[in-house]
């Protein structure tokens, strides 16, 4: 099945562009050219790998925003996406494509999907923050697993 641009989430478009023939630096490209590269990259990766990478990419982003990226996760992220400028260019172009091409309702439903192997919460949904003073220790909700729960509720699963 051939991917359509509106049928892909923003992170899926980022992964498709990263895997495509798109130049590695940010630039100004016609929306039609972006669409060609997105479809090309999606075809190269295949649906399962595209979604797996997109969920990891988004999960990493969520953990990074909350300062929860571990050295192991950072190393895995850098191994999967060694070209930082290309990843940044793909992410910026994917955001533009969402604005220009829109997103289907099916894609919108899974747009926030995130997953993480070796998540700091261990799948529990909370991350314990330990302090030498036990009275200052606390727990935070895991942005990856809380997002996954919210998406399941929104999808009615």
C-alpha positions as CSV (number, residue, x, y, z in Angstrom):
1,X,0.0,0.0,0.0
2,X,1.4,3.4,-1.0
3,X,1.5,6.0,1.8
4,X,-0.3,9.3,1.3
5,X,1.1,12.4,2.9
6,X,-2.2,13.3,4.8
7,X,-2.3,9.7,6.0
8,X,1.0,10.0,7.9
9,X,1.5,11.6,11.3
10,X,4.1,14.4,11.8
11,X,6.7,12.1,13.3
12,X,6.1,9.5,10.5
13,X,6.7,12.3,8.0
14,X,9.9,13.2,9.8
15,X,11.1,9.6,9.6
16,X,10.1,9.3,5.9
17,X,12.0,12.5,5.0
18,X,15.0,11.3,7.0
19,X,15.0,8.1,4.9
20,X,14.3,9.9,1.6
21,X,16.6,11.6,-1.0
22,X,15.8,15.0,0.6
23,X,19.0,17.1,1.0
24,X,20.5,16.9,4.5
25,X,20.3,20.6,5.3
26,X,17.3,22.8,5.9
27,X,16.1,24.6,2.8
28,X,13.0,25.9,1.0
29,X,11.3,23.2,-1.0
30,X,8.1,23.3,-2.8
31,X,5.3,21.4,-1.0
32,X,5.0,19.1,-3.9
33,X,8.6,18.1,-3.7
34,X,8.3,17.5,0.1
35,X,5.3,15.2,-0.7
36,X,7.4,13.2,-3.2
37,X,10.2,12.7,-0.6
38,X,7.8,11.8,2.1
39,X,6.1,9.1,0.0
40,X,9.6,7.9,-1.2
41,X,10.9,7.6,2.4
42,X,7.7,5.9,3.6
43,X,8.1,3.3,0.8
44,X,11.7,2.7,1.7
45,X,11.0,2.1,5.3
46,X,7.7,0.2,5.0
47,X,4.7,0.9,7.3
48,X,5.9,-1.1,10.3
49,X,9.4,0.3,10.4
50,X,8.1,3.8,9.7
51,X,5.7,3.7,12.7
52,X,8.3,2.1,15.0
53,X,10.9,4.8,14.3
54,X,8.3,7.5,14.5
55,X,7.1,6.3,17.9
56,X,10.7,6.1,19.2
57,X,11.4,9.6,17.8
58,X,8.4,11.1,19.4
59,X,9.0,9.2,22.7
60,X,12.5,10.5,22.8
61,X,11.3,14.0,22.2
62,X,8.8,13.7,25.1
63,X,11.4,12.4,27.5
64,X,13.9,15.0,26.3
65,X,11.4,17.8,27.0
66,X,11.0,16.5,30.6
67,X,14.8,16.0,31.1
68,X,14.3,12.2,31.4
69,X,16.6,11.0,28.7
70,X,19.1,8.4,30.0
71,X,22.6,7.9,28.6
72,X,21.4,4.6,27.1
73,X,18.5,6.2,25.3
74,X,20.6,9.1,24.1
75,X,23.1,6.6,22.6
76,X,20.3,4.6,20.9
77,X,18.9,7.8,19.5
78,X,22.3,9.0,18.2
79,X,22.8,5.5,16.7
80,X,19.4,5.5,14.9
81,X,19.8,9.2,13.7
82,X,23.5,9.9,13.4
83,X,23.0,13.0,11.1
84,X,21.6,15.6,13.4
85,X,21.3,18.3,10.8
86,X,19.4,15.9,8.5
87,X,17.0,15.0,11.4
88,X,16.4,18.7,12.1
89,X,15.8,19.5,8.5
90,X,13.4,16.5,8.2
91,X,11.5,17.6,11.3
92,X,11.1,21.2,10.1
93,X,10.0,20.0,6.7
94,X,7.5,17.6,8.2
95,X,6.0,20.4,10.3
96,X,5.6,22.4,7.1
97,X,4.0,19.5,5.3
98,X,1.4,19.2,8.1
99,X,0.5,22.8,7.6
100,X,0.3,22.5,3.8
101,X,-1.1,19.0,3.3
102,X,-3.1,18.6,6.5
103,X,-3.6,15.3,8.2
104,X,-6.3,12.6,7.9
105,X,-8.4,11.9,11.0
106,X,-6.8,8.4,11.2
107,X,-3.3,9.9,11.2
108,X,-4.5,12.6,13.7
109,X,-5.7,9.8,16.1
110,X,-2.2,8.2,16.2
111,X,-0.2,11.5,15.9
112,X,0.9,11.5,19.5
113,X,1.9,7.8,19.6
114,X,5.1,7.3,21.5
115,X,7.0,4.3,22.6
116,X,10.4,3.7,24.2
117,X,12.4,0.6,24.8
118,X,14.2,0.9,28.2
119,X,11.9,3.7,29.3
120,X,13.0,5.3,32.5
121,X,9.6,4.4,34.0
122,X,10.0,0.7,33.1
123,X,6.4,0.7,31.8
124,X,4.9,1.7,35.1
125,X,3.8,5.2,34.0
126,X,5.8,7.0,36.7
127,X,9.4,7.9,37.1
128,X,10.8,8.0,40.7
129,X,13.1,11.0,41.3
130,X,15.3,10.1,44.3
131,X,17.0,12.7,46.4
132,X,19.5,12.0,49.2
133,X,16.9,13.6,51.5
134,X,14.0,11.1,51.4
135,X,11.6,14.0,52.1
136,X,12.6,15.6,48.8
137,X,12.1,12.5,46.6
138,X,9.1,12.4,44.3
139,X,7.6,10.8,41.3
140,X,6.7,12.2,37.9
141,X,4.3,10.9,35.3
142,X,6.1,9.4,32.3
143,X,5.4,11.5,29.3
144,X,5.7,8.4,27.0
145,X,3.4,6.0,28.8
146,X,0.9,8.7,29.9
147,X,0.6,9.7,26.2
148,X,0.1,6.1,25.1
149,X,-2.7,5.8,27.7
150,X,-4.3,9.0,26.6
151,X,-4.2,7.9,22.9
152,X,-5.9,4.6,23.8
153,X,-8.6,6.4,25.6
154,X,-9.1,8.9,22.8
155,X,-9.3,6.0,20.2
156,X,-11.8,4.2,22.4
157,X,-9.5,1.2,23.0
